[in-house]
């Protein structure tokens, strides 16, 4: 799975697989939001996989990095959390082992249980070959920047690992979003925006300089808000560096649903080196999957689009010469 620099090699940093068995396990343990992820073409069945591979080939996507977020193994019961995390990580390991030319994976952790999570992180990365860890923007209602989760950041920083952060899908825990059918249409990028703001205010990117943080969906509204955050520094005077500086220490995927203006704003704000191609498969599938690639080419110059599509993610994952 090494990229020849002379060959275009497209890595999709943002894709999902959920088996019925895993979703059933989450429901058995008390999860209540699995229905939105069922029957969408994201199962590891032969039929769903062949359809996925067909459109990956058609779109020119060589490799997808799988993550189970937002269907995460987060439970107060440590046995439930650990069992579910081990199950999905083992499932991903077998899938990658069967299709090493098509898949890599990020690990899930049995949060909020720190010791169990550190143990599973080590197993997933050292024994299963996972490329990093995927978490959600809130963990049973708490922010990942809360002090109790510091050991996760410290360990990933020590390993120079990747942390992929996905919206939790709870509409930022706001009834103003949830009660008006806006959880995914608006709530998701709002959650992206909030977690980036928290990371910047708490100084996470500079505190853990070897931690590679990836935020999806172009970073939500952050490209429009960085000047405001810089100018209103007085609200969080202990922020260690300007928001516009801290934001460029992180990476962002290109999931923008074909919005050319949004992608251009993200590229101008962060720099094209900080953008990674992402599809959000299966939520952009079929023609939308093709569009997720084409709109990058249409929005940006070749100089900017080429590394976004064919170099940045492979380099970050360490699979490029």
Secondary structure, DSSP 8 states (H G I E B T S, - for coil): --B-TTS---EEEEE----HHHHHHHHHTT----GGGSSSS-S-SHHHHHHHHHHHHHHT--EEEE--TTS----SSHHHHHHHHHHHHHHHHHHHHHTTTTEEE-B---TT-HHHHHHHHHHHHHTS---EEEEES-BTTB-TTSGGGHHHHHHHHHHT-EEEEE--SSGGG-HHHHTTT-TTTTHHHHHHHHHHHHHHHHTHHHHTTT-EEEESGGGTTHHHHHHHHHHTGGGGTT-SS-HHHHGGGSEEE---TT-HHHHHHHHHHH-GGGEE----BTTS-THHHHHHHHHHHHHS-HHHHHHHHHTHHHHHHT-B-
